[in-house]
Amino acid sequence: RKTSYRVKDSIEPFYTGGPVDLFHSSSTSSESLYTSFEESLLTVSPKTGTIIHRFKTDSGITSFAKRPDDPKRNHDEIITAEQNQNIKHWNATTGALIRSWKGHKAPILTMNFSPSGAYLATGSNDRTVMVWSVDGGFCTHVFKGHDALISMVKFHPMDSLQLFSGSQDGSIRVWDLSSQSTAKALHS
């Protein structure tokens, strides 16, 4: 005996591998799932699977981060990094591009905002860590010292002038933004 089923609901594809994260939006009081899909970053409703925004990029997404909430801004912001080294700053509420720039000589693999959201740290396959003024759109620091690609960058949650980076060379470095130097290097 054959049974036929009728499609009640369907969702379009929204993930092809790469970074994924779930964020809470203070401006809309809702959660959004961010996924890389082909050459775009998608905002997807985790409840319905509906695509809310499509941030079109020039090449595949290698990393992204949501800017910490700030009561002075009435919208959410997200930064994307692409395989072609472009960095794009987006209004995540409307999907509008705020600015774009290029910095590293190889793809950015990781990024993290300072607790205030004023700075963005990026780590790249070029073995450098760069710190950016988000509102200014310019580089404030370039840190060198790892012998392999950077796999992690993270600002200290209580001290925005301290930045940690991890590398495939087995080392973790603690960078001091005020002195623009390595505060500590840990090797495994």
C-alpha positions in Angstrom: 0.0 0.0 0.0 1.4 3.4 -1.0 1.0 6.5 1.1 1.2 10.0 -0.3 2.2 12.9 1.8 1.6 16.6 1.2 4.3 19.1 1.9 3.0 21.4 4.7 6.0 23.7 5.1 9.4 23.9 3.6 12.4 26.1 4.2 15.1 27.1 1.7 18.7 26.0 2.3 20.6 28.2 4.7 23.9 26.5 5.5 26.8 25.2 3.4 29.5 24.8 6.0 31.7 27.3 7.8 31.0 29.6 10.8 27.7 29.6 12.6 26.6 31.5 15.7 23.4 32.3 17.6 22.9 35.9 18.8 20.4 37.7 20.9 19.3 41.1 19.5 18.6 43.8 22.0 17.1 46.0 19.3 14.5 43.4 18.3 14.4 41.3 21.5 14.8 38.1 19.5 17.4 35.5 18.7 18.9 35.1 15.2 21.0 32.3 13.8 23.9 33.6 11.6 25.2 31.1 9.0 27.5 31.1 6.1 25.8 30.1 2.8 27.7 30.1 -0.4 29.0 33.7 -0.7 26.7 35.2 1.8 26.1 35.5 5.5 22.5 34.7 6.4 20.4 35.8 9.4 17.9 33.0 10.0 15.0 32.7 12.5 15.9 29.7 14.6 12.2 29.2 15.3 10.9 29.1 11.7 14.0 28.6 9.5 13.0 31.8 7.6 15.9 33.8 6.2 15.6 37.4 7.6 18.7 39.0 5.9 21.2 38.0 3.2 24.5 39.8 3.5 26.0 39.3 0.0 29.8 39.1 -0.1 32.4 39.0 -2.8 33.8 35.7 -1.7 33.2 33.0 0.9 32.8 34.0 4.6 35.8 32.9 6.8 34.7 34.6 10.0 32.2 36.9 11.5 31.3 38.6 14.9 28.4 40.5 16.3 29.3 43.8 17.9 28.3 44.0 21.6 25.1 45.9 22.2 25.3 49.6 23.0 22.3 51.7 24.1 23.5 54.6 21.9 23.0 52.5 18.8 19.4 51.6 17.9 20.5 48.7 15.6 22.7 45.6 15.7 26.0 45.4 13.8 28.0 42.5 12.5 31.4 42.3 10.9 32.3 39.7 8.2 35.6 38.5 6.9 35.9 37.0 3.4 38.3 34.7 1.6 39.6 37.7 -0.4 40.6 39.5 2.8 37.8 42.0 2.6 36.3 43.0 6.0 32.7 44.3 5.9 30.8 46.2 8.6 27.0 45.7 8.4 23.9 47.1 10.0 22.5 43.7 11.0 19.0 45.2 11.6 18.5 46.5 8.0 21.2 44.5 6.1 22.9 47.7 4.9 26.6 47.8 4.4 28.2 50.5 6.6 31.8 50.2 5.3 34.4 47.8 4.0 38.1 47.6 4.1 41.1 45.3 3.5 43.9 44.6 5.9 45.5 41.2 6.1 47.6 39.6 3.4 45.8 36.2 3.7 42.3 35.2 4.8 41.1 36.1 8.3 40.3 33.0 10.3 39.1 34.5 13.6 37.8 37.7 15.1 36.5 39.1 18.4 35.2 42.4 19.6 36.5 44.2 22.7 33.9 44.2 25.5 32.9 47.8 24.7 32.6 47.1 21.0 35.0 49.9 20.1 37.7 47.5 18.8 37.8 44.4 16.7 40.7 42.0 16.7 41.4 39.8 13.7 43.7 36.8 13.3 44.8 35.6 9.9 46.5 32.9 7.9 49.3 35.5 7.4 50.4 34.9 11.1 49.4 38.4 12.2 46.9 39.8 14.7 45.4 43.2 13.8 43.2 45.5 16.0 40.8 47.8 14.3 38.9 50.9 15.4 35.4 49.8 14.4 33.9 53.3 14.1 37.0 54.7 12.4 37.5 51.8 10.1 41.3 51.9 10.5 44.0 49.6 12.0 45.3 50.6 15.4 47.7 47.7 16.1 49.6 45.0 14.2 51.0 42.2 16.3 53.6 39.7 14.9 55.2 36.9 16.7 53.4 33.7 15.9 55.1 31.2 13.5 51.8 29.8 12.0 48.3 30.8 11.3 46.2 32.5 14.0 43.3 30.3 15.1 41.9 32.3 18.0 41.8 36.0 19.2 40.0 37.0 22.3 39.9 40.3 24.3 40.1 40.0 28.1 36.5 40.4 29.3 37.4 42.9 31.9 40.4 44.7 30.3 40.0 45.9 26.7 43.8 46.6 26.5 44.7 42.9 26.9 44.3 40.6 23.9 45.0 36.9 23.7 45.8 35.0 20.5 46.4 31.4 19.8 48.2 29.9 16.9 48.7 26.6 15.1 52.4 26.8 16.2 51.2 25.7 19.7 51.6 29.2 21.3 49.3 31.6 23.1 50.4 35.2 23.3 49.0 37.9 25.5 49.3 41.3 23.9 49.3 44.6 25.7 47.6 47.2 23.5 48.9 50.2 25.6 52.5 49.2 25.2 51.9 47.6 21.7 54.0 44.6 22.7 53.8 41.0 23.9 53.0 40.9 27.6 53.4 37.1 27.8 54.1 34.2 25.4 53.1 30.7 26.4 54.4 27.7 24.4 53.2 24.1 24.6 
